[in-house]
Amino acid sequence: MVTRDPDITRMMDRLESRGLISRGRAKEDRRIVTHILTRDGMDLVNALDEPVEKANKEALGHMSRARLRELIALLEELRAGW
């Protein structure tokens, strides 16, 4: 997920209201909130696999494996330095 921190709570509120996640609090530390995908949430994630793979192939399919590995390495380097 790429989003600003304050938006996370609102996004989780929307996912919960749509029945895609359930929330719980840890008994030993009520500051800890767990989020678990519901069956509907898991079905949605699974349904997205094929369209996401298709979009990736359309965007990156012209690149060789070597260039894709290079791109991955650059993105990992960028993430590590963030």
N, C-alpha and C positions, 0 to 999 in steps of 0.2 A: 504494500500500500504506500502510495506517495500522497501525503496530505499533511496539512498543518495540524499540530497537536490538538488545539481546541476543537477541531472538526471531528476528531475520532469519536468523542462521546456522542455527538449528534448522529454520526454515521451508524454507530452501534444501536442507538435508539431506533433509527429507521429500520435497521435489519431485524431488531427484536420485534418491532411493531408489525413487520411483514411475516413473522414466524420463521425467519431464516436462521436465527441464533437464539440460544437461551443463555441467561446470565446467572451467575452465582457468586457468593462471597465466601472466602475462606473463613472457617470458624476461628482459627488461631490468629488471624490478622484481617480484620474486616476491610482494610484498605485494599486488599487484593481482590480483584474482580476477575472471574474466569468467564470466558465466552466459548460456547460450544455450538458447533453447527447442528441444526436440527436435521431431520430426514429431508424436509423440503429444501433446506440450505445445501445439503450434500447433493441432492438431485440437481439443483441449479448449477452448482460447481461442476458436476459431471457433464451437464448439458453444454457447458461453455468450452469444454475441451476441444471439440472438433472445430468450432468457429475460430477459436484463438489460434489453433494450429494452422488453419487455413490462412488467417491474416498474417501470421509469421512467415509462412511460405511465400505469400504474395509480396511481402515487404523485403524479405531477405533471400528469397530463392535464387536470385541471380548471382549470389556470392559463393565463392568456392569454400570448401571446408577450412582451408588454411586461413582465408580472410575472416571467416566466422570465428575461428579460434582466436585470431588476433583481436577481433572486436570484443570478444568475451574477456580476454586478458585486459584490454584497455578499460572496459567497464568495471571490472573487478578492482583495478588499480584506482579508478576514480572513486568507487565506493569506499575503499579502504582509507583514502585520504580525506573523506568527507568530514 
